Amino acid sequence: MQRKSFADMACPIARSLEQVGEWWSMLILRDAFAGKSRFDEFQQSLGIASNMLTRRLAALVDAGMLERRLYSERPARREYLLTERGRDFRTVLVALLAFGDRHFAVGGGGGARVVDAATGAVVEPMLVDRRSGRELVEPEFTIVRGRRTAGAAANAAPRRSGTGLLAAAPAAAPRPQTVAPRPRAATTAPRRRDPQSVRS
């Protein structure tokens, strides 16, 4: 069955999926953010077949997410580096990381998560407006179709509260804290008195 193309759709989500919606593409971009740039590095990390990796890298280059750069002339070898468009995908990957850790975490804490570098406390990413620093939640913000104007937002059809893409997400359940057992205080057994040392 031939996959449907989203290229002609107006929805930015659909158009983005047309370029990076294939799961190998997202994992390649994840590894690119981790510092990998060469073909063998991607292949070793992902365990992907060479022909599939070649196609996915070429597609990401065509989409403007990666750029191919020569790093060795003899033999000719190229690496794949994030473009400005590719670096803009960081927020998507961070959101996926947080979503996966919250809902599909590996048992025993073997996955990855975002933490405070100073304290190690797990953090919960949120969407904010770069200019104002305000959280992107309804009703302060809304999504409109077509040209982004105040009039379009004012004339948008009312929607049931809590159902929009910018509806406030419920608070995450607190993570269980693993507390190491406190060491038991050492106790000294009472010394037994030698009956022969007791005088009658």
N, C-alpha and C positions, 0 to 999 in steps of 0.2 A: 504494500500500500504506500503510495507516494505521500510524503509529508506535505501538509498544507503550508503555503508561504504566508508569512505575516507582513511581508514588505510593503504591501499596498494599503495596510490598515493605518488609520490616523492615530490610534492609541499608542502613546509612547512606550507603554509596557510591552505591547505586542511587537512593536518595531525593535525594541531592545532584545526581546527573546529571539527574534530572527537572526540577530548577530551573535549572541552569547548564550542562547537558551540550551544548547547541547551541553550535557553535564561535563564532558571532557574539557570543554572550553572554560568553564568556570574553575575547574581544578587546575588547569594550566595557568590561568590568571592568578589563582591562589598561590601557586608555586612561584610565579614571577614576582609577586609581592614578597615572598620569602627569600628572594635573592637568586633564584635559579634563572638561568638565561640560555643555557646551551641544550642542544637536542638530547644528548645523553643524560643530562641532569633531569630533564622532564621525564624521560623514559624510565630511568631508574626509580624516580619517585612514584610514578603513577603505574608502572607495570603495563603500559599501553603498547599495542602493536605499532611497529615503525610506520606502516602505511597509514594507520589511523592518526598517529601523532603528526605526520607530515601534512595530512589534510586539515587537521584542526589548527595547526600553527599557520598554515597558509590562509585559512579562513579568518583568523584573528588579525593577520596582517592586512588582508583585504578590507576588514571592518575598521581598520584604523586603531585597533586596540594595542597591537604590538608593532614594532618596527624591526626589520631585519638588518643587522649590521655586521660587516665583515670584521672578524677579529684575527684571522690568520690567512695569509695569502698562499702559502705553500705548506700543506695543502689548503685549498680554499675552504674556510669554515666560517659559519655565520652564527651569531647569537641573536636572541629575541629579547628586546627590551620594551618596557611599558612606555606607551606614548602618554601625552596629556589626557587623551580620552580614556586610555586604559587605567590611568591613575584615578580618574573620576569614579571608577568602578569600586574603589576601596570601600565606600560607604555601604554598597550592596553586600559585599563579602562580610563586612563586620556585622551587618544586620543578620545575614544568614548564619554566621557563627553563633551569635547570641541566641537566635531562634532555635538552632539545632541543639545547643547546650541546654536550653530550657526544656525542650520537648523530646529530644531524641538522644540524650546524653548516654555515653557508654557507662555501663555499670562499673563502680569502683573508681570513678573519676579519671578514667584514662583518656578523655578527650581533650579539647582545647577550650579556653575561655578567656574573656577579657578581665584583667585584674588591675588594681591600682599598683603601680610599680613600687611605690614606697611602702605600702602596708600589706599588699597581697590580697586585699579584700576584693571579692568579685563585684564587678560593676555591671550595671544594666544600661546599654546604649539607648539613646532616645533621639528623635528627630527634632532639630531646632532650625530656625531661620538664621542663616549666616549673618544677615544684616542686623537683626534686632536681638538675636539670642533667645527669642521666645519659642516655646515648644509648639510644634505643628499639630495642634489638636483642634477639633471643632468645639464651639462655634466660632472661635477667633479666626480660623482659617478654613477654606473650603476649596474644592477642586472644580474648575469650570472647563467646559469644552470650548475649543476654538481660541479666539484671542483672549488673553488674560486681562480683563478689565474689571473695574469696580462695578460697572453696570451689569456685566454678565453675572458677577457673583450675586448682586442684589436680586436679579431676576431668576436665579436658579430655582428650580422646582424644590419645594420643601421635601425633606427626607426624614424618615423615622429616626429619632435620636439613637445614636450608638451603632449605626449600621454603615457609616461611611468609611472610606479608606483612612481618613484622619480622625476617626473616632478614638477617644482615649482608650488605650489598652488597659486591661485589668492589671492590677499590681501583681508582680510575680510572687509566687509562694515563697516564703523564706526557706533558704536551704538548710538542711539539717547540719548542725555543727558537730563535727567529730571531735570529741573531747578525750584526750588521752587519760587513761586511768591514773589517779594520783598514787604515787608509791606509798606503800604501807610503812608506817613507822616501825623501825626495828625494835623488837622486844627482847629483853634478856630474861631467860628462864631463871627462876630463883635457885640459888645454890643449895644443894642438898648437904645437910650437915652430917658429918661422920659420927655415927653413934659412939665410936670409941673415944671421940674427943669430948663427949659430954660427960661431965662428972656427976655422979649420983649425989 
